Amino acid sequence: MTCARCGYVREDLTLFDRVFVCPKCGWIVDRDYNASLNILRRSGSERPSVWSSAFYRWQGGAMKQEALSVRGG
């Protein structure tokens, strides 16, 4: 996974690693949020405010899991 803050690539993450910790810049962030920032950057639609505020949005700990939708059939 690529660090959305500095661009460092970590290749040792597993699906069980829910938090991304960059050994180069020290950024600690939810891995899904980090991935979404990378997707945003690659799409060409990034906004400068995203990068400056991303570090402060995530405050550690597990994020709340969304309820799964169940459809009757």
C-alpha positions as CSV (number, residue, x, y, z in Angstrom):
1,M,0.0,0.0,0.0
2,T,1.2,3.5,-0.9
3,C,1.3,6.2,1.8
4,A,-1.0,9.0,0.6
5,R,1.1,11.5,2.5
6,C,4.7,10.8,1.3
7,G,4.4,8.1,-1.4
8,Y,6.3,5.4,0.5
9,V,5.2,1.9,-0.6
10,R,4.7,-0.8,2.1
11,E,4.5,-4.3,0.7
12,D,4.1,-6.2,4.0
13,L,0.5,-5.4,4.8
14,T,-2.1,-8.2,5.1
15,L,-5.9,-7.9,4.9
16,F,-5.9,-8.1,8.7
17,D,-3.9,-4.9,9.0
18,R,-6.7,-2.2,9.4
19,V,-4.4,0.7,10.3
20,F,-1.7,1.9,7.9
21,V,1.5,3.1,9.6
22,C,4.1,4.7,7.3
23,P,7.7,3.9,8.5
24,K,9.0,6.8,6.4
25,C,6.9,9.7,7.5
26,G,5.2,8.3,10.6
27,W,1.6,8.8,9.3
28,I,-0.9,6.7,11.1
29,V,-4.3,6.3,9.4
30,D,-7.1,3.9,8.7
31,R,-6.0,1.9,5.7
32,D,-9.3,2.4,3.8
33,Y,-9.1,6.1,4.3
34,N,-5.4,6.1,3.0
35,A,-6.5,4.0,0.0
36,S,-9.4,6.5,-0.7
37,L,-6.9,9.4,-0.7
38,N,-4.7,7.5,-3.2
39,I,-7.7,6.8,-5.5
40,L,-8.7,10.5,-5.3
41,R,-5.2,11.6,-6.2
42,R,-5.0,9.2,-9.1
43,S,-8.4,10.3,-10.5
44,G,-7.0,13.8,-10.9
45,S,-9.8,15.4,-8.7
46,E,-7.8,16.0,-5.5
47,R,-8.3,19.1,-3.5
48,P,-5.4,20.6,-1.6
49,S,-7.5,20.8,1.6
50,V,-7.8,17.0,1.6
51,W,-4.1,16.5,2.1
52,S,-3.7,19.1,4.9
53,S,-6.7,17.9,6.9
54,A,-6.3,14.1,6.4
55,F,-3.8,13.7,9.2
56,Y,-6.1,15.3,11.7
57,R,-9.4,13.5,10.8
58,W,-8.3,10.1,12.0
59,Q,-8.0,9.9,15.7
60,G,-7.0,6.3,16.2
61,G,-8.8,3.2,17.3
62,A,-11.2,1.1,15.3
63,M,-13.7,2.9,13.2
64,K,-17.4,1.9,13.6
65,Q,-18.4,-0.9,11.4
66,E,-21.4,-0.2,9.2
67,A,-24.4,-2.5,9.6
68,L,-24.7,-5.1,6.9
69,S,-27.8,-5.0,4.7
70,V,-29.9,-8.2,4.6
71,R,-32.4,-8.7,1.9
72,G,-35.2,-11.2,2.2
73,G,-35.9,-13.3,-0.8
